[in-house]
Amino acid sequence: MNKVEAIIRPERLSMVVAALAEEGFHGLNTAQVTGRGEQRGIAHVGRAGQSYVVDMLPKIKLEIVVKDQDTTRVIDIIVAAARTGQVGDGKIFVLPVSSAIRVRTGETGEIAL
């Protein structure tokens, strides 16, 4: 099993969730986060021409645990739905999951997903 963590633009969340659901991946978690990457934030010009930098941008962190054989498919779905082609589209991280337990039934392993 693998945990796929995707940091994406907030405005792309509904498209990513819909694309995953269409392919049968319904169980996921999201959280609002802030962060910065290579671009190190963005510069704005305010009133009176003063510029200021917003270096921590709002993003959505999406987490989904999938079977090993579904990992690449889930990544491809997320990339296709989240990509705008602009700087700041996000990142995806894949982490191994050693165990999963369904609290309600006590089932363990992939069946608990």
N, CA, C and O atoms as a Tinker XYZ file with bonds, in Angstrom:
   452  protein
     1  N      0.842000   -1.177000    0.000000    73     2
     2  CA     0.000000    0.000000    0.000000    64     1     3
     3  C      0.884000    1.236000    0.000000    63     2     4     5
     4  O      1.997000    1.227000    0.526000    81     3
     5  N      0.366000    2.298000   -0.600000    73     3     6
     6  CA     1.074000    3.574000   -0.641000    64     5     7
     7  C      0.126000    4.708000   -0.271000    63     6     8     9
     8  O     -1.072000    4.663000   -0.552000    81     7
     9  N      0.688000    5.708000    0.357000    73     7    10
    10  CA    -0.057000    6.923000    0.637000    64     9    11
    11  C      0.404000    7.958000   -0.380000    63    10    12    13
    12  O      1.593000    8.267000   -0.466000    81    11
    13  N     -0.535000    8.488000   -1.146000    73    11    14
    14  CA    -0.247000    9.522000   -2.122000    64    13    15
    15  C     -0.680000   10.846000   -1.502000    63    14    16    17
    16  O     -1.852000   11.038000   -1.180000    81    15
    17  N      0.276000   11.754000   -1.338000    73    15    18
    18  CA    -0.004000   13.090000   -0.816000    64    17    19
    19  C      0.194000   14.075000   -1.949000    63    18    20    21
    20  O      1.275000   14.150000   -2.531000    81    19
    21  N     -0.836000   14.822000   -2.258000    73    19    22
    22  CA    -0.764000   15.808000   -3.331000    64    21    23
    23  C     -1.035000   17.189000   -2.766000    63    22    24    25
    24  O     -2.019000   17.399000   -2.056000    81    23
    25  N     -0.158000   18.128000   -3.084000    73    23    26
    26  CA    -0.363000   19.527000   -2.734000    64    25    27
    27  C     -0.795000   20.214000   -4.027000    63    26    28    29
    28  O     -0.029000   20.275000   -4.989000    81    27
    29  N     -2.026000   20.731000   -4.047000    73    27    30
    30  CA    -2.580000   21.274000   -5.284000    64    29    31
    31  C     -3.196000   22.655000   -5.052000    63    30    32    33
    32  O     -3.360000   23.101000   -3.916000    81    31
    33  N     -3.527000   23.311000   -6.149000    73    31    34
    34  CA    -4.218000   24.598000   -6.082000    64    33    35
    35  C     -5.640000   24.374000   -5.534000    63    34    36    37
    36  O     -6.299000   23.411000   -5.924000    81    35
    37  N     -6.113000   25.242000   -4.647000    73    35    38
    38  CA    -7.462000   25.073000   -4.094000    64    37    39
    39  C     -8.549000   25.022000   -5.160000    63    38    40    41
    40  O     -9.515000   24.272000   -5.022000    81    39
    41  N     -8.404000   25.802000   -6.206000    73    39    42
    42  CA    -9.435000   25.857000   -7.237000    64    41    43
    43  C     -9.501000   24.596000   -8.097000    63    42    44    45
    44  O    -10.439000   24.433000   -8.877000    81    43
    45  N     -8.517000   23.701000   -7.966000    73    43    46
    46  CA    -8.518000   22.456000   -8.737000    64    45    47
    47  C     -9.051000   21.265000   -7.934000    63    46    48    49
    48  O     -9.178000   20.167000   -8.476000    81    47
    49  N     -9.365000   21.469000   -6.650000    73    47    50
    50  CA    -9.784000   20.372000   -5.787000    64    49    51
    51  C    -11.011000   19.634000   -6.320000    63    50    52    53
    52  O    -11.000000   18.406000   -6.408000    81    51
    53  N    -12.054000   20.357000   -6.673000    73    51    54
    54  CA   -13.281000   19.689000   -7.116000    64    53    55
    55  C    -13.034000   18.858000   -8.367000    63    54    56    57
    56  O    -13.622000   17.786000   -8.513000    81    55
    57  N    -12.179000   19.324000   -9.270000    73    55    58
    58  CA   -11.874000   18.566000  -10.487000    64    57    59
    59  C    -11.091000   17.292000  -10.164000    63    58    60    61
    60  O    -11.326000   16.243000  -10.763000    81    59
    61  N    -10.157000   17.394000   -9.210000    73    59    62
    62  CA    -9.361000   16.230000   -8.818000    64    61    63
    63  C    -10.243000   15.197000   -8.127000    63    62    64    65
    64  O    -10.161000   14.010000   -8.444000    81    63
    65  N    -11.082000   15.623000   -7.192000    73    63    66
    66  CA   -11.966000   14.707000   -6.470000    64    65    67
    67  C    -12.932000   14.024000   -7.440000    63    66    68    69
    68  O    -13.166000   12.820000   -7.335000    81    67
    69  N    -13.486000   14.779000   -8.371000    73    67    70
    70  CA   -14.416000   14.206000   -9.346000    64    69    71
    71  C    -13.714000   13.189000  -10.244000    63    70    72    73
    72  O    -14.276000   12.136000  -10.543000    81    71
    73  N    -12.497000   13.496000  -10.673000    73    71    74
    74  CA   -11.747000   12.586000  -11.542000    64    73    75
    75  C    -11.404000   11.291000  -10.806000    63    74    76    77
    76  O    -11.489000   10.206000  -11.380000    81    75
    77  N    -11.018000   11.408000   -9.541000    73    75    78
    78  CA   -10.720000   10.216000   -8.742000    64    77    79
    79  C    -11.979000    9.368000   -8.538000    63    78    80    81
    80  O    -11.937000    8.146000   -8.681000    81    79
    81  N    -13.089000   10.015000   -8.208000    73    79    82
    82  CA   -14.343000    9.297000   -7.974000    64    81    83
    83  C    -14.809000    8.587000   -9.245000    63    82    84    85
    84  O    -15.318000    7.468000   -9.187000    81    83
    85  N    -14.634000    9.234000  -10.375000    73    83    86
    86  CA   -15.029000    8.639000  -11.658000    64    85    87
    87  C    -14.276000    7.334000  -11.928000    63    86    88    89
    88  O    -14.789000    6.433000  -12.592000    81    87
    89  N    -13.060000    7.251000  -11.407000    73    87    90
    90  CA   -12.237000    6.049000  -11.595000    64    89    91
    91  C    -12.355000    5.067000  -10.423000    63    90    92    93
    92  O    -11.645000    4.062000  -10.375000    81    91
    93  N    -13.259000    5.365000   -9.477000    73    91    94
    94  CA   -13.512000    4.430000   -8.385000    64    93    95
    95  C    -12.714000    4.667000   -7.118000    63    94    96    97
    96  O    -12.715000    3.818000   -6.227000    81    95
    97  N    -12.030000    5.804000   -7.014000    73    95    98
    98  CA   -11.253000    6.123000   -5.815000    64    97    99
    99  C    -12.023000    7.176000   -5.019000    63    98   100   101
   100  O    -11.973000    8.366000   -5.330000    81    99
   101  N    -12.737000    6.717000   -3.986000    73    99   102
   102  CA   -13.633000    7.603000   -3.245000    64   101   103
   103  C    -13.058000    8.052000   -1.903000    63   102   104   105
   104  O    -13.319000    9.176000   -1.474000    81   103
   105  N    -12.286000    7.204000   -1.236000    73   103   106
   106  CA   -11.802000    7.523000    0.104000    64   105   107
   107  C    -10.563000    8.393000    0.072000    63   106   108   109
   108  O     -9.519000    7.980000   -0.433000    81   107
   109  N    -10.676000    9.593000    0.607000    73   107   110
   110  CA    -9.540000   10.508000    0.652000    64   109   111
   111  C     -9.751000   11.536000    1.745000    63   110   112   113
   112  O    -10.857000   11.687000    2.264000    81   111
   113  N     -8.702000   12.231000    2.087000    73   111   114
   114  CA    -8.757000   13.322000    3.066000    64   113   115
   115  C     -8.165000   14.563000    2.434000    63   114   116   117
   116  O     -7.288000   14.479000    1.574000    81   115
   117  N     -8.651000   15.718000    2.867000    73   115   118
   118  CA    -8.074000   16.982000    2.418000    64   117   119
   119  C     -7.861000   17.892000    3.624000    63   118   120   121
   120  O     -8.526000   17.768000    4.653000    81   119
   121  N     -6.919000   18.799000    3.462000    73   119   122
   122  CA    -6.658000   19.807000    4.488000    64   121   123
   123  C     -6.193000   21.077000    3.804000    63   122   124   125
   124  O     -5.481000   21.034000    2.800000    81   123
   125  N     -6.602000   22.201000    4.356000    73   123   126
   126  CA    -6.104000   23.472000    3.848000    64   125   127
   127  C     -4.729000   23.709000    4.455000    63   126   128   129
   128  O     -4.560000   23.628000    5.672000    81   127
   129  N     -3.749000   23.999000    3.611000    73   127   130
   130  CA    -2.388000   24.245000    4.068000    64   129   131
   131  C     -1.858000   25.510000    3.384000    63   130   132   133
   132  O     -2.448000   25.998000    2.420000    81   131
   133  N     -0.767000   26.019000    3.882000    73   131   134
   134  CA    -0.057000   27.095000    3.198000    64   133   135
   135  C      1.385000   26.656000    3.007000    63   134   136   137
   136  O      1.916000   25.861000    3.783000    81   135
   137  N      1.996000   27.175000    1.984000    73   135   138
   138  CA     3.380000   26.803000    1.737000    64   137   139
   139  C      3.955000   27.573000    0.570000    63   138   140   141
   140  O      3.321000   28.456000   -0.008000    81   139
   141  N      5.177000   27.205000    0.249000    73   139   142
   142  CA     5.826000   27.820000   -0.892000    64   141   143
   143  C      6.811000   26.834000   -1.491000    63   142   144   145
   144  O      7.308000   25.932000   -0.818000    81   143
   145  N      7.075000   27.027000   -2.756000    73   143   146
   146  CA     7.996000   26.152000   -3.464000    64   145   147
   147  C      9.081000   26.966000   -4.131000    63   146   148   149
   148  O      9.566000   27.953000   -3.578000    81   147
   149  N      9.453000   26.547000   -5.314000    73   147   150
   150  CA    10.522000   27.219000   -6.061000    64   149   151
   151  C     10.226000   28.688000   -6.299000    63   150   152   153
   152  O     11.137000   29.516000   -6.276000    81   151
   153  N      8.968000   29.021000   -6.527000    73   151   154
   154  CA     8.649000   30.404000   -6.851000    64   153   155
   155  C      8.791000   31.333000   -5.644000    63   154   156   157
   156  O      8.868000   32.550000   -5.811000    81   155
   157  N      8.826000   30.782000   -4.449000    73   155   158
   158  CA     9.008000   31.551000   -3.202000    64   157   159
   159  C      7.959000   32.655000   -3.033000    63   158   160   161
   160  O      8.276000   33.763000   -2.601000    81   159
   161  N      6.732000   32.343000   -3.374000    73   159   162
   162  CA     5.659000   33.307000   -3.196000    64   161   163
   163  C      5.439000   34.148000   -4.439000    63   162   164   165
   164  O      6.038000   33.920000   -5.490000    81   163
   165  N      4.556000   35.133000   -4.284000    73   163   166
   166  CA     4.247000   36.021000   -5.397000    64   165   167
   167  C      4.276000   37.462000   -4.928000    63   166   168   169
   168  O      4.008000   37.753000   -3.762000    81   167
   169  N      4.603000   38.364000   -5.846000    73   167   170
   170  CA     4.660000   39.793000   -5.530000    64   169   171
   171  C      3.376000   40.460000   -6.000000    63   170   172   173
   172  O      2.891000   40.196000   -7.100000    81   171
   173  N      2.838000   41.315000   -5.164000    73   171   174
   174  CA     1.646000   42.085000   -5.502000    64   173   175
   175  C      1.997000   43.558000   -5.454000    63   174   176   177
   176  O      2.890000   43.971000   -4.715000    81   175
   177  N      1.293000   44.343000   -6.242000    73   175   178
   178  CA     1.425000   45.792000   -6.161000    64   177   179
   179  C      0.133000   46.318000   -5.564000    63   178   180   181
   180  O     -0.945000   46.152000   -6.135000    81   179
   181  N      0.256000   46.955000   -4.407000    73   179   182
   182  CA    -0.913000   47.464000   -3.710000    64   181   183
   183  C     -1.235000   48.882000   -4.106000    63   182   184   185
   184  O     -0.763000   49.401000   -5.117000    81   183
   185  N     -2.049000   49.485000   -3.279000    73   183   186
   186  CA    -2.419000   50.877000   -3.518000    64   185   187
   187  C     -1.184000   51.755000   -3.430000    63   186   188   189
   188  O     -0.228000   51.429000   -2.727000    81   187
   189  N     -1.207000   52.827000   -4.120000    73   187   190
   190  CA    -0.102000   53.793000   -4.152000    64   189   191
   191  C      1.170000   53.167000   -4.714000    63   190   192   193
   192  O      2.268000   53.676000   -4.488000    81   191
   193  N      1.023000   52.062000   -5.446000    73   191   194
   194  CA     2.171000   51.470000   -6.119000    64   193   195
   195  C      3.149000   50.727000   -5.236000    63   194   196   197
   196  O      4.221000   50.338000   -5.699000    81   195
   197  N      2.804000   50.520000   -3.970000    73   195   198
   198  CA     3.702000   49.785000   -3.088000    64   197   199
   199  C      3.602000   48.296000   -3.387000    63   198   200   201
   200  O      2.510000   47.749000   -3.545000    81   199
   201  N      4.770000   47.648000   -3.463000    73   199   202
   202  CA     4.747000   46.210000   -3.716000    64   201   203
   203  C      5.000000   45.453000   -2.412000    63   202   204   205
   204  O      5.689000   45.933000   -1.513000    81   203
   205  N      4.432000   44.280000   -2.342000    73   203   206
   206  CA     4.657000   43.415000   -1.185000    64   205   207
   207  C      4.640000   41.968000   -1.676000    63   206   208   209
   208  O      4.048000   41.655000   -2.708000    81   207
   209  N      5.300000   41.098000   -0.919000    73   207   210
   210  CA     5.429000   39.701000   -1.314000    64   209   211
   211  C      4.608000   38.831000   -0.366000    63   210   212   213
   212  O      4.706000   38.951000    0.855000    81   211
   213  N      3.809000   37.966000   -0.949000    73   211   214
   214  CA     3.089000   36.953000   -0.186000    64   213   215
   215  C      3.872000   35.667000   -0.399000    63   214   216   217
   216  O      3.835000   35.079000   -1.479000    81   215
   217  N      4.588000   35.232000    0.646000    73   215   218
   218  CA     5.485000   34.089000    0.431000    64   217   219
   219  C      4.899000   32.752000    0.865000    63   218   220   221
   220  O      5.488000   31.711000    0.573000    81   219
   221  N      3.767000   32.746000    1.548000    73   219   222
   222  CA     3.105000   31.496000    1.922000    64   221   223
   223  C      1.739000   31.499000    1.245000    63   222   224   225
   224  O      0.848000   32.261000    1.618000    81   223
   225  N      1.589000   30.629000    0.235000    73   223   226
   226  CA     0.376000   30.618000   -0.568000    64   225   227
   227  C     -0.584000   29.523000   -0.110000    63   226   228   229
   228  O     -0.145000   28.462000    0.336000    81   227
   229  N     -1.893000   29.770000   -0.215000    73   227   230
   230  CA    -2.868000   28.740000    0.178000    64   229   231
   231  C     -2.872000   27.591000   -0.825000    63   230   232   233
   232  O     -2.861000   27.804000   -2.037000    81   231
   233  N     -2.886000   26.387000   -0.302000    73   231   234
   234  CA    -2.931000   25.164000   -1.111000    64   233   235
   235  C     -3.860000   24.168000   -0.420000    63   234   236   237
   236  O     -4.297000   24.392000    0.709000    81   235
   237  N     -4.151000   23.083000   -1.103000    73   235   238
   238  CA    -4.909000   21.975000   -0.537000    64   237   239
   239  C     -4.004000   20.755000   -0.522000    63   238   240   241
   240  O     -3.336000   20.450000   -1.511000    81   239
   241  N     -3.988000   20.062000    0.606000    73   239   242
   242  CA    -3.250000   18.807000    0.707000    64   241   243
   243  C     -4.275000   17.678000    0.637000    63   242   244   245
   244  O     -5.183000   17.587000    1.463000    81   243
   245  N     -4.109000   16.834000   -0.353000    73   243   246
   246  CA    -4.992000   15.696000   -0.555000    64   245   247
   247  C     -4.216000   14.436000   -0.217000    63   246   248   249
   248  O     -3.088000   14.264000   -0.677000    81   247
   249  N     -4.802000   13.551000    0.581000    73   247   250
   250  CA    -4.161000   12.294000    0.969000    64   249   251
   251  C     -5.073000   11.140000    0.592000    63   250   252   253
   252  O     -6.274000   11.166000    0.861000    81   251
   253  N     -4.489000   10.134000   -0.031000    73   251   254
   254  CA    -5.245000    8.944000   -0.398000    64   253   255
   255  C     -4.319000    7.737000   -0.288000    63   254   256   257
   256  O     -3.198000    7.758000   -0.797000    81   255
   257  N     -4.793000    6.685000    0.378000    73   255   258
   258  CA    -4.018000    5.445000    0.512000    64   257   259
   259  C     -4.594000    4.441000   -0.477000    63   258   260   261
   260  O     -5.799000    4.193000   -0.504000    81   259
   261  N     -3.710000    3.868000   -1.288000    73   259   262
   262  CA    -4.147000    2.958000   -2.349000    64   261   263
   263  C     -3.290000    1.699000   -2.374000    63   262   264   265
   264  O     -2.202000    1.658000   -1.799000    81   263
   265  N     -3.796000    0.685000   -3.043000    73   263   266
   266  CA    -3.025000   -0.537000   -3.262000    64   265   267
   267  C     -1.827000   -0.207000   -4.144000    63   266   268   269
   268  O     -1.880000    0.723000   -4.949000    81   267
   269  N     -0.748000   -0.971000   -3.991000    73   267   270
   270  CA     0.467000   -0.729000   -4.773000    64   269   271
   271  C      0.171000   -0.610000   -6.262000    63   270   272   273
   272  O      0.682000    0.287000   -6.932000    81   271
   273  N     -0.653000   -1.515000   -6.777000    73   271   274
   274  CA    -0.903000   -1.535000   -8.214000    64   273   275
   275  C     -1.733000   -0.347000   -8.695000    63   274   276   277
   276  O     -1.794000   -0.095000   -9.899000    81   275
   277  N     -2.374000    0.392000   -7.783000    73   275   278
   278  CA    -3.176000    1.555000   -8.162000    64   277   279
   279  C     -2.415000    2.874000   -8.040000    63   278   280   281
   280  O     -2.932000    3.918000   -8.438000    81   279
   281  N     -1.224000    2.848000   -7.508000    73   279   282
   282  CA    -0.477000    4.076000   -7.221000    64   281   283
   283  C     -0.251000    4.923000   -8.466000    63   282   284   285
   284  O     -0.576000    6.111000   -8.468000    81   283
   285  N      0.292000    4.341000   -9.511000    73   283   286
   286  CA     0.591000    5.105000  -10.726000    64   285   287
   287  C     -0.683000    5.652000  -11.353000    63   286   288   289
   288  O     -0.697000    6.777000  -11.852000    81   287
   289  N     -1.742000    4.873000  -11.330000    73   287   290
   290  CA    -3.027000    5.312000  -11.890000    64   289   291
   291  C     -3.574000    6.526000  -11.141000    63   290   292   293
   292  O     -4.041000    7.481000  -11.761000    81   291
   293  N     -3.515000    6.489000   -9.812000    73   291   294
   294  CA    -3.995000    7.610000   -9.003000    64   293   295
   295  C     -3.145000    8.858000   -9.263000    63   294   296   297
   296  O     -3.680000    9.959000   -9.385000    81   295
   297  N     -1.848000    8.689000   -9.346000    73   295   298
   298  CA    -0.965000    9.829000   -9.630000    64   297   299
   299  C     -1.313000   10.437000  -10.982000    63   298   300   301
   300  O     -1.408000   11.658000  -11.104000    81   299
   301  N     -1.503000    9.607000  -11.990000    73   299   302
   302  CA    -1.846000   10.106000  -13.329000    64   301   303
   303  C     -3.165000   10.871000  -13.322000    63   302   304   305
   304  O     -3.293000   11.896000  -13.991000    81   303
   305  N     -4.141000   10.378000  -12.571000    73   303   306
   306  CA    -5.443000   11.051000  -12.467000    64   305   307
   307  C     -5.276000   12.418000  -11.823000    63   306   308   309
   308  O     -5.814000   13.409000  -12.316000    81   307
   309  N     -4.533000   12.476000  -10.725000    73   307   310
   310  CA    -4.331000   13.744000  -10.013000    64   309   311
   311  C     -3.600000   14.745000  -10.900000    63   310   312   313
   312  O     -4.005000   15.904000  -10.993000    81   311
   313  N     -2.531000   14.309000  -11.550000    73   311   314
   314  CA    -1.757000   15.208000  -12.417000    64   313   315
   315  C     -2.637000   15.755000  -13.533000    63   314   316   317
   316  O     -2.617000   16.957000  -13.798000    81   315
   317  N     -3.404000   14.896000  -14.188000    73   315   318
   318  CA    -4.247000   15.342000  -15.297000    64   317   319
   319  C     -5.299000   16.355000  -14.847000    63   318   320   321
   320  O     -5.581000   17.317000  -15.562000    81   319
   321  N     -5.877000   16.144000  -13.667000    73   319   322
   322  CA    -6.951000   17.027000  -13.196000    64   321   323
   323  C     -6.421000   18.299000  -12.535000    63   322   324   325
   324  O     -7.105000   19.323000  -12.540000    81   323
   325  N     -5.220000   18.253000  -11.971000    73   323   326
   326  CA    -4.697000   19.401000  -11.222000    64   325   327
   327  C     -3.834000   20.336000  -12.068000    63   326   328   329
   328  O     -3.636000   21.494000  -11.700000    81   327
   329  N     -3.327000   19.854000  -13.179000    73   327   330
   330  CA    -2.375000   20.640000  -13.980000    64   329   331
   331  C     -3.036000   21.812000  -14.684000    63   330   332   333
   332  O     -4.052000   21.662000  -15.363000    81   331
   333  N     -2.428000   22.998000  -14.503000    73   331   334
   334  CA    -2.825000   24.184000  -15.261000    64   333   335
   335  C     -1.713000   24.592000  -16.221000    63   334   336   337
   336  O     -1.945000   25.352000  -17.162000    81   335
   337  N     -0.512000   24.088000  -15.981000    73   335   338
   338  CA     0.632000   24.470000  -16.800000    64   337   339
   339  C      1.368000   25.687000  -16.264000    63   338   340   341
   340  O      2.348000   26.137000  -16.857000    81   339
   341  N      0.900000   26.215000  -15.154000    73   339   342
   342  CA     1.511000   27.396000  -14.556000    64   341   343
   343  C      2.357000   27.002000  -13.350000    63   342   344   345
   344  O      2.167000   25.937000  -12.761000    81   343
   345  N      3.287000   27.872000  -12.996000    73   343   346
   346  CA     4.076000   27.668000  -11.784000    64   345   347
   347  C      3.118000   27.620000  -10.602000    63   346   348   349
   348  O      2.188000   28.422000  -10.524000    81   347
   349  N      3.341000   26.683000   -9.680000    73   347   350
   350  CA     2.496000   26.583000   -8.498000    64   349   351
   351  C      1.415000   25.525000   -8.595000    63   350   352   353
   352  O      0.520000   25.480000   -7.751000    81   351
   353  N      1.481000   24.667000   -9.616000    73   351   354
   354  CA     0.480000   23.604000   -9.749000    64   353   355
   355  C      0.556000   22.595000   -8.615000    63   354   356   357
   356  O     -0.447000   21.956000   -8.300000    81   355
   357  N      1.722000   22.434000   -7.990000    73   355   358
   358  CA     1.819000   21.572000   -6.823000    64   357   359
   359  C      2.855000   20.475000   -6.941000    63   358   360   361
   360  O      3.679000   20.461000   -7.856000    81   359
   361  N      2.791000   19.557000   -5.993000    73   359   362
   362  CA     3.717000   18.426000   -5.908000    64   361   363
   363  C      2.941000   17.208000   -5.445000    63   362   364   365
   364  O      1.888000   17.326000   -4.817000    81   363
   365  N      3.478000   16.024000   -5.764000    73   363   366
   366  CA     2.906000   14.766000   -5.288000    64   365   367
   367  C      4.023000   13.971000   -4.635000    63   366   368   369
   368  O      5.123000   13.864000   -5.176000    81   367
   369  N      3.732000   13.417000   -3.471000    73   367   370
   370  CA     4.678000   12.584000   -2.736000    64   369   371
   371  C      4.046000   11.217000   -2.518000    63   370   372   373
   372  O      2.841000   11.114000   -2.283000    81   371
   373  N      4.854000   10.173000   -2.595000    73   371   374
   374  CA     4.375000    8.811000   -2.386000    64   373   375
   375  C      5.158000    8.211000   -1.224000    63   374   376   377
   376  O      6.389000    8.201000   -1.220000    81   375
   377  N      4.411000    7.710000   -0.233000    73   375   378
   378  CA     5.020000    7.122000    0.957000    64   377   379
   379  C      4.494000    5.701000    1.136000    63   378   380   381
   380  O      3.311000    5.449000    0.908000    81   379
   381  N      5.354000    4.775000    1.540000    73   379   382
   382  CA     4.866000    3.418000    1.802000    64   381   383
   383  C      4.015000    3.385000    3.070000    63   382   384   385
   384  O      4.289000    4.094000    4.038000    81   383
   385  N      2.985000    2.552000    3.043000    73   383   386
   386  CA     2.112000    2.348000    4.200000    64   385   387
   387  C      2.265000    0.894000    4.630000    63   386   388   389
   388  O      2.012000   -0.021000    3.846000    81   387
   389  N      2.677000    0.686000    5.869000    73   387   390
   390  CA     2.928000   -0.673000    6.332000    64   389   391
   391  C      1.662000   -1.385000    6.802000    63   390   392   393
   392  O      1.607000   -2.614000    6.802000    81   391
   393  N      0.638000   -0.615000    7.206000    73   391   394
   394  CA    -0.569000   -1.250000    7.704000    64   393   395
   395  C     -1.734000   -0.272000    7.634000    63   394   396   397
   396  O     -1.552000    0.945000    7.682000    81   395
   397  N     -2.932000   -0.830000    7.519000    73   395   398
   398  CA    -4.172000   -0.049000    7.588000    64   397   399
   399  C     -5.164000   -0.862000    8.403000    63   398   400   401
   400  O     -5.257000   -2.080000    8.247000    81   399
   401  N     -5.898000   -0.192000    9.265000    73   399   402
   402  CA    -6.883000   -0.859000   10.114000    64   401   403
   403  C     -8.206000   -0.118000   10.002000    63   402   404   405
   404  O     -8.250000    1.100000   10.173000    81   403
   405  N     -9.274000   -0.831000    9.720000    73   403   406
   406  CA   -10.608000   -0.238000    9.727000    64   405   407
   407  C    -11.111000   -0.305000   11.162000    63   406   408   409
   408  O    -11.299000   -1.393000   11.706000    81   407
   409  N    -11.325000    0.836000   11.768000    73   407   410
   410  CA   -11.699000    0.905000   13.179000    64   409   411
   411  C    -13.007000    0.184000   13.452000    63   410   412   413
   412  O    -13.108000   -0.538000   14.444000    81   411
   413  N    -13.996000    0.355000   12.615000    73   411   414
   414  CA   -15.332000   -0.217000   12.842000    64   413   415
   415  C    -15.292000   -1.735000   12.934000    63   414   416   417
   416  O    -15.958000   -2.313000   13.793000    81   415
   417  N    -14.513000   -2.404000   12.055000    73   415   418
   418  CA   -14.564000   -3.852000   11.991000    64   417   419
   419  C    -13.287000   -4.533000   12.472000    63   418   420   421
   420  O    -13.289000   -5.731000   12.754000    81   419
   421  N    -12.196000   -3.775000   12.566000    73   419   422
   422  CA   -10.920000   -4.360000   12.943000    64   421   423
   423  C    -10.186000   -5.003000   11.777000    63   422   424   425
   424  O     -9.111000   -5.571000   11.969000    81   423
   425  N    -10.745000   -4.924000   10.566000    73   423   426
   426  CA   -10.080000   -5.483000    9.384000    64   425   427
   427  C     -8.738000   -4.781000    9.174000    63   426   428   429
   428  O     -8.599000   -3.584000    9.427000    81   427
   429  N     -7.755000   -5.555000    8.705000    73   427   430
   430  CA    -6.426000   -4.986000    8.490000    64   429   431
   431  C     -5.965000   -5.245000    7.063000    63   430   432   433
   432  O     -6.500000   -6.105000    6.363000    81   431
   433  N     -4.957000   -4.479000    6.650000    73   431   434
   434  CA    -4.372000   -4.634000    5.326000    64   433   435
   435  C     -5.197000   -3.952000    4.258000    63   434   436   437
   436  O     -5.972000   -3.040000    4.546000    81   435
   437  N     -5.027000   -4.404000    3.006000    73   435   438
   438  CA    -5.685000   -3.770000    1.874000    64   437   439
   439  C     -7.205000   -3.822000    1.959000    63   438   440   441
   440  O     -7.886000   -2.942000    1.432000    81   439
   441  N     -7.734000   -4.833000    2.608000    73   439   442
   442  CA    -9.203000   -4.931000    2.737000    64   441   443
   443  C     -9.764000   -3.775000    3.563000    63   442   444   445
   444  O    -10.940000   -3.433000    3.433000    81   443
   445  N     -8.938000   -3.179000    4.401000    73   443   446
   446  CA    -9.378000   -2.051000    5.243000    64   445   447
   447  C     -9.472000   -0.753000    4.457000    63   446   448   449
   448  O    -10.025000    0.230000    4.948000    81   447
   449  N     -8.939000   -0.741000    3.244000    73   447   450
   450  CA    -9.018000    0.471000    2.441000    64   449   451
   451  C    -10.434000    0.665000    1.941000    63   450   452
   452  O    -10.714000    1.637000    1.239000    81   451
